[in-house]
Amino acid sequence: MKRSLQKRQFLQTTTRVVSYLLVLLPAALGFLYVYSFGVNVVYADSWSMVKFFNDLSQGRLSIQELLEPHQEHLVFVPQVVMLLLGTMTEWNSLVEMYLIQACLFVTLIIFLLAFRDSVRSRSAFFPLLVVPISLLVFSLTQQQNLLRGYQIVFVFPEMFGVLALYLLYVLRYQRLRKAVFVGALGSATAATFSQVPGILVWPAGLLQLFISPVEKPTKRVFIALWGLVGLGEWTTWFVSYSSWARDVGREPGNLLSALAYPSAAIEYFLRLLGSPLTGEKGGHLAFATGLSLACLALVTLLLIYKDRRRLGEYSFWVSVLFWSFLILASFVAGNFAQEHYQEVRSRYISFSILAVVGIYGLLATAALGRRLSIRRPSISAILLALLSGIVLLSAGISYPREIEVGRQTKETREAAAFVLSTYKSQPDEALNRCFRQSRKNGPERIRNRAAVLERLGYNVFSESSTASAKNIDHRAGCKHTGTDT
């Protein structure tokens, strides 16, 4: 009897360890992806940081300068982090890429904590239920955000926004409630000052507070404080954006333009929604997948409505899903406001992933938050198994494809690094070909910024980068994979 019990405990421990290793496997593959295909070179929007590094080196960088909008975004928090990392690492953009992986890992941990709290399973196989979430969080379909250091501006609002919503979720417990709420306010503020999607965490958090099982008197205070702080930060964003648009002579786009093209707007929204499972070039498949996910979300919400006595247990996943839908709607509105219809870009997929994770969390809570019958599985359990299978299948298909995209991206960035490191002898054509955004800025502007980097010994001009450049095949030239725009 004792030996049988020890054997059972050993099997349970082994199963749990293996399960957690499977959860961590996508994270390990994400770090390996950066290690294999990441290149230390200034690229695309990261050129905007050169001015800050130059001003910082001359002692004239001000907080006001960092608070100025980048396009329509307030990216104060990411810029401060990039400046700190840059001064410590000679602006090695690979360090920023690894930081992105670390942020994704923190996001996964938050989802794991929320999942454990809402599902309450003691089974040794419980970690296996988190594997689809891990595959989504570290999906290579968002490779544009994985292989560009500057894309911290996309990952920071995601991490801080999820953290803010989770902290609001744990307000249901009495312990350290005030400190937790202050932490939620701080996380939401960090998300707001990282990128536009961050400001949308405020209405999502408001929804969560309304449906959370907190006592009504306390809930009213939290709702009032959350609303006031959120309103203040929304006002700050609108004032900053209006000032920036006026200074650059840009007319603010009409965010209601999408209503004039409802079918095109809905199609774009659904393609964004389906892109985590199909990739940025999913086309009609992404549309069909997005439509299926939208229907699945609707069915899931109907199931939750029937089980509304447990609404507080669903509040985190509901708010994550609502926040993601708000973000995708803002992408649709922003694209039509600028009077151009863009293809789905892999950098958008990070926020589409939140919607799929939200649906998965809702189904898991509905199916596993109570005793599960194997003989008569619930509708939510069947839908959960179906969604899990789709996520696993899409991951198996996407890994080979995105690895090839990563290889092509590495070739392009290595050629760009060589051209930048030899900018003095490079013709305008080479600068235009390797740095696509230089077409509007002009090769001379690229040379001026390269001179700043050379003077500081940053990025491709650091000692380590100069040494490794000898091993690059410079004949590869600058090609574009379709993800660098």
N, C-alpha and C positions, 0 to 999 in steps of 0.2 A: 504493500500500500504506500509506504513512504517513498520507495523507489519510483513507483508510478507517478506520485505527486511531483517529485523532483524532475522527472522526465518531462512532465507537462509544463512545469515552470520554465525549464530550459528551452523547450520548443516555443513557448510564448515570448520569452526574452529574445530568442534568435529571430523570430518572426517580426517582432517590433523593431529590432535593430536593422534588419534587412529592409523593412518598410520605410524607415526614416532615411536610409541610404538612397532608396529610390526617389524619395522626396527631394533629397539634396543633389541628385544626379543632374537635373536640368540646370541648377545653379553652377555646378562644376563645369558643365558644357558651355555655359555662358562665359565664364572666366576663360576657358580654353579658347573660345571663339575670338575674344579680344586678344589673347596671347598670340594666336595664329595669324590674325588678319589686321590687327591694329597697327597704325603707322603714325609716328610722331610728326605731324605737319599741320600748319595753319590752313584751315579750309573753310570755305563758305562763310557762315555768320561769325565764326571765331575771329575773323579779321577785325571785327569791331573792338576786340579786347586790346589790340595793339596800342591804341590811343591811351587807354587806361594805364597800361604798363609804362608807357612813355611818361605820362603825367606823374605816375607814382614814383618813378625813378628821379624825377626832377623836383619832387616835393610839392607839387601843386594840385594833386588830385583831391577833390572835395566830395563829400557825401552827396551834395546836391547834383553833382555830375553823374554819380552812380544811380541816382533816383530818376534821371531822365529816361523817358520811355525808349525802348528799342522797338521800332515799328509801333505796334499798338500794345506792346507788352511792357510791364514793369518787371525787370529781371534783376532787381537789386540783390537779392540773396544769392543767386547763382554767380553773379559777377563778383561779389565779395569773396565767395569761396574760391573761384577761379584765380583771383588775384593772390589770395593767400597760398594756394597750391603752386601757382606759377612762380612766386618769389622763392619758394622752397625747393622747387624741382627744375629750375631754368625753363619753366613753362613746357614741360613734357606732357603733351596731350594724352599720352597713354595712361598717365596717372588719373586723369579725368575720366577716361573710359573705365578704369577699374573702380573708380568711385561710383560711376553709374551702376556697375554690377553690385556694389555694396548696397546702394539705395534699393535696388530691386530685391536684394536679399532681405533687407529690413521690411520691405513691403510684404514679402512672402511670410515672414515671421508674424506680422500683424494679422494677415489672413488666417494663418494657422491658429493663432490664439482665439480669434473670433470664431473660427470653425469648431475648435474644441469646445468653446463655451456654448455654442448653439446646438451642436449635435450631441454632446455628452456621451460619447461612446467610450467604453472601457476595453473594447476588443483590441487584441494585439494587431489586428489588421486595420485599425483606425487610420494610421498614417497613410495607407494606400489610397484612402479617399481624398487625400490632399494632393496626390500626384498630379491630377489634371490641373489643379490650381497652379502648382509649381511649373508645369509645362507652359501654361498660359503666361505667367508672370515673366518667365525667361524665354518666351517665344523668340525665335530668330527672325520671324516675319517683321519685327521692329528693328531690323539690323541697322537702319540708318541712325537710330538713337544709340546703338551699341558701339558703332565704329567712328563716331564723332564726339570728341570731348566736350564741345560746346553744347551738346544735346542734354547736358545737365539741366538746361532750362525746361526740358520736357519731363525729366524724371523727378526733379525736386517737387513740383506741384502734385504729381501723382503720389509720391511717398508721404509728403506732409498732409495732403488731403485725406488719404486713407487713414493716417494716424489720427487726424482730427475727428473723423467720423467714428473711429474705434473708441477714442476717449469719451466721446459723447455716449457711446453704447454702454460703457462700463459705469456711467453715472447711475445706472439702475442699482448699483451696490452702494451701501452707505459709506464705506470706508474712504477717507481722503477725498470726499466728493468735490470740495472747493478747489483743491489743488489739481484734481483731474480736469475740472472745467477750465481752469486757467491754462492748463497745458493744451486743451483743445483750442482755446482762443489763440494761443501762441502758434500752434501748428497751422491753423487756418490762415493766420497772418503771414507766416512763412510761405505758404502756398500762394497766397494772393500776390506777394511780391516776388514771385518766381516766374509766372506767366499767366495769361488771361484765364485759362481753365481753373486756376486757383481761386479766382473770385466767385466761381460758381459753386464752391464748396459751402458757401454761406447759406443759400437756399436749401441745399441738400441737408445740411446740418439742422436747419430749422424744421424740415420735415421729420427728421429723426427725433428731435426733441418733442414734437407734437405726438408721435406715436410711441415714445418710450414709456416704460412702466414706472416713471418717477412720480412721486406724490404731487398732486396738482399745485399746492402752494409753492413748492420748490421748483416745479416745472415752469410755472409762470415767471419766476425770477430769472431762471436760466434762459427762457425764450426771449425775455425783454433784453437782457444783457447781450445775448448772441445777436439779436436783431440790431441793436444800437451800434455795436462794434462793427458788424457787417455793413450796415448802412454807411458808417463813417469811412470804411475802406473802399466801398464802391464809389463813394463821392470822390475820394482821393484819386482813384483810377480814372474816373471820367474827367476830372479837372486836368490831370496830367496828360491824358490822351488828347483832349481838346486843345491844350496849349501846344503840344507837339505837332498836331495836325496843322494848327495855324502857323507855326514857325516854319514848317517845311512846305507850306502852301498846298497841303493835301486836303481835298474835300472829304469829310467823313462819308463813308458809304451808307446807303440805306439798308439797314439790317432786315427790312421787310421785303426786300427785292425777291427773295425766294418764294414769297407768296404769289408772285406773278407767274411762276413756273412750278406749280405744285407737283406735277408728275416727275420733273427732272430733280426737284429738291428731295422728294421721297426716295427716288432711285439712288441719289448720291448718299443719303442717310443710310439706306439699307446696305449699300456697298461698303460704307465705312464700318457698319455693324458686323458684317460678315467677314471683313478683311483679316481678323486674327486667325481664322481657320482656313483661309484660302491664299493669303499673301496679298501684296499691293496690286498685283496684276491678275487678280481673280476674275475680273470682268463680270460676265453673266453668272458665273458660279458664285461670286461674292454676293451678288444681288440676291440669288436664290437662298444662299446661306443666311444672309441678313434677314430676309423675309421669314425664314424658318425660325430664327432666333427671336424675332419680334413676336411671332405667334406663340412661341414657347414662353416668352416673358409674360404675355397676356394670360395664357392658361395658368401659369404659375401664380400670378397675382390673383386670379379668380379662386384658385385653390386656397391661397392664404386668406382671402376674404371669408371663405367658408369656415376657416379656422382662426377667426379674428380674435378669439380669446387669448391666443398665443402671439398676438401681433408684436408685442415687445421683444420677443425672441427673434423676430425677423427684421427688426428695425435697422440693424447695421447693413444687412444685405440689400434691403429696400433702398436705403439712402445711397449706397454705392451704385446701384443700378440707376437710380434717378439722377445722380451726379453725372454718370457717364452719358446718359441720354441728353442731359443739358449741354455737355461739352460737344457731343457730336452735332447737336442742333446748332450750336454756335459756329462750328466749322462750316456747316451748310450755309448758314446766314452770312458768314464772313466771305465765303467764296462767291456767292451771288451778289453780295454788296459791292465787290470789286469788279463785277461784270465779267467774270470769267469762271468757267467751269473746269475745275482741276480734276485730274485723275487722283485716285487714292494714293497717298504717299506713306511709306513705311513709318515715318515719324509720327503719323496720326494714330497708328495702330496701338500704341501704348495706352491710349485712352479708350479705344474700342475694347481692349482686353478687359477693362474694368467691368464692362457690361456683361461679358460672358462669365466672368468670375461671380458677378452679382447674381446672375440667373442660377449658376451652379450652387452657390451658397444657399439661395432660397429653396431650391429643390432638395438639397441635402438636409436642411433644417426641417422641411415638411416631411421628408421620408424617414429620417433617422433620429429626429428629435424626440420621438416616442417609440414604443416597442414596435419592431418591424416583424410582420408575418411573412414567412417564406412561402407558405402555401398560397396565400392570397396577397401578393404584393400590391401596394397602393399605386395609384396613377403617378404620383410624384416619384416613387421608387423606380418605376419603369422609365419615366422621362429622365431621371438622373442617370440611370444606366445607359440610356441612349446618348445623352450629352457626353458622358464620360468616354464612350466608344468613339464618338466623333472627334473629340479633342485628341485622343490617343492616335487615331488614324491621321488626322491633319498634321500632328507632330511628326509622325513617321514619314509623311510625304514632304514636309517643309524642310527638314534638316538637310537632306542632300541638295535641294535647290538653293537654300540660303548659304550653304557652305560654298557652293560654286560662285554665288554672288559675292561672298566675302573674299574669295580668292581674286576675283576680278577687281574688286574695290581695292584690295591691297596693291595690285599692280599699278592701278591708277594713282593711288596716293604716294607710292614710292617714286613714281616718275615725277609727280608734283613736288615731292620733297627735294629731288635732285635739281629740278628747275629753279625752285626757290633758293636753294643753297648756292646756286651759280647765277643768280638773277642779274648780275652786272653784265654778263656776257650773253644773256638770253634775248632773242628777238621778241618783239611785241606779240607775234603770232604764237610763240610758245607759252607766254604768260596767259594769253587769252584762252588757249586750248586747255591748259592745265588748271586754271582758276576761273571757272565759268562765270563767277560773279564779277570778275574784273572787266567784263565787257561793258558794264555800265559805269564802273569806277575808272577804267582806263589803266593800261599797263604802268603808267608813270606813278599812279597812286600805289600800286602794288610794290613798285621799287622803293618808294618812300617809306612804306611800312616795313619792308624787308630790311632797309637800312637801320631802322630802329631796333629790330630784332637782332641784327648783326652786332650793333653797338652794345646791346645788353647781353649778348651771348645766349639768347633764348631760342627754344624750339629747335629748328634744324641747324642752328648755329651753335648749339651747345657742344661740348667736347664729345659726349657719348654719341650724339647724333652724327657728328662729323666722322667719327671712327666707323660707325656702322654703315655709312653711305657708300663705303668702298665696295661693299658686297652686293649692291643693287645693280640689276641689269638695266642700265639707263636707256637701252635701245627699245624698251617696251613702249615708251611714249605714253601720252595721256589719253586714255580711253574713258568712255563714260558708260556705266552699267545701267543707266536708267534710274538709279536711286540717288544720284548726286545733285539733283536739281531742287 
